[in-house]
Amino acid sequence: MFLKTFLATWKCLSRLAAALGLTLAALQPLAAQNAPGPVEAGRRLASQWCSGCHAVEPNTVGLFAAGFAEIAKVPSTTALSLKVFLRTSHRNMPNFILQPDEADDIVAYIMSLKRK
């Protein structure tokens, strides 16, 4: 009797878990539409943290440092070189501690300026 009840409960829970999984999978694209892409997230972060010295937006002038569009157009600028740069402390820059995903977003934004 116990085994029969257990198996019936297990079967019911398995169906419930499958239905929940399908529902969450169906809702995932909706959540992704509301999240900003890495380029937009990087632009927001750069505007927040870097605009005090750098020109973050194209066709603007930085106060103390090269603009991001200038940096992007340097032939040696790559995603890898920017990631290394952002993870290294520099004498003339504030020592921001970026999370890896934040650094990736800022790099994506700068690299997007290379195409403009």
N, C-alpha and C positions, 0 to 999 in steps of 0.2 A: 504494500500500500504506500509506504513512504517513497519508494523508488518511483512509483507511478506519479505521485504528486510532484516529486522533485523534477522529473523529466518534463512534465506539463508546465511547470513554472519556468524551467530553463528554456523551453521552446518559446514561451511567451516573452521572456526577457530578451532572447535573441532577436525576435521579430521587432521588439521595441527599440533595441539598440540599432538595428539595421535601418529602421525608419528614422530615427534621430540622426544617424550618420548621413543619410540621403538628404534630409532637411538641411543640415548644416552645410553640406557640400553645395546645395542649390543656393544657399544664401551667401556663400563666400564671394562670388563675383559682385554682388551688391556692395559688400563691405570694401572691396578693392576699388570700386568706382569712387568712393568717398575719400579714400586716402590719397594724399598728393604723391605724385611720382617722385623719384629721386632728384630729378633736375629742379622741380619746384620746391621740394623740401630743402635742397641745397641752397637755392636762392634765398629762401626765408632765413635759414641759419646764417648764411653769409651776411645778409642785411642786418641781422641782429648782432652778430659778433665782430664782423670784419669791416663794416662800413665806416667805422671811426677813423680808419687809416686808408683803406683801399676803396677804389671806385668799384663797387660791386656790379652795378648796372652798366651795360655798354654805353658809350658816348658820354660818360661822366668822368670827372677828374678826382683822383684820390688825393687826400690831404698830405699823407706822408709816404705812401708806398705805391707801387705799380698797381694799375687797375687790373681787374680779373680778365678783361678782354685782351689786354696787352700780354698778360701771362699766358693766356690760352694760345695766342698766336706765335709764341716763341717756338721754333721748330723742335726743340728738345723737350717740350712739355708733353708728357704722356700721363695717363692715369696712374701708372706706377710711380713716376717721379713725383707727382703731386701727393700721393699717399705717403710716400717716404718723407717728403718735406713736412707734411702736416703732423707726422708722428715724431718729429725731431724738434727739440727745443732750439730756439734761435735767440741770439743776443738782443736783436732789435725788435722782437715781436713779443707780445704777451704770451705767456705759457698756458694757452687754452688746453684743457684736457678734453679731447673729443672722444666720444664713443666711436667704435669702428664704423657703425652704420651712419653716424653723423659725418665722419670724414668722407665716407663713400658718397654721400649725398652732395657734399660741397665739391668733391672731385667731379661728380657727374655734371654739376652746374657749370663749373669752369670749363670742362671739356665741351659742353654744349655751345659755349661761346666761340670755340674754334671754328665752328661751321658758319658763324654769322659774319 
